Amino acid sequence: MHEQLRKRLKRRAVVGENLGAVLGALVALALVILADRRGLPHKWHTAIYGTIVSFGPALMGNRRQWRRWTFWLSVLTCLAVHTLAMWCLFQYIFVTIAPGILFWLPVACIEAFAVLLALPTVEKLLTGEKQPYTLF
């Protein structure tokens, strides 16, 4: 009886996690569509793509942490720093030349690794205690 309940709860958790991933992808798609409708240059597509590639592995690899508010606060902190850096890069440095998505992929992969390392560090700074993180 307990085993059936455990399986049902686990199945429900997996559905919720997958729903979160789908909602995240839909938000990214909506951002790209809004960027096009507002007439923003296509270089911002690369910025949105870079954000998804940078934060996607950290979010999907740490699904156990999703229930803690400190995890989400550390994600928002890292996302704020990332957004400011991307805005400065794409607004002031990439003025005449816009990097393509394939050009930006290695940069985003390196940043994804940095985000994986930064999240537990930021959370430790916020709470004062080390949280157990896993890489997938």
Secondary structure, DSSP 8 states (H G I E B T S, - for coil): -HHHHHHHHHHHHHHHHHHHHHHHHHHHHHHHHHHHHTT--THHHHHHHHHHHHHHHHHHHTGGGGG-HHHHHHHHHHHHHHHHHHHHIIIIISSS----HHHHHHHHHHHHHHHHHHHHHHHHHHHSS-------
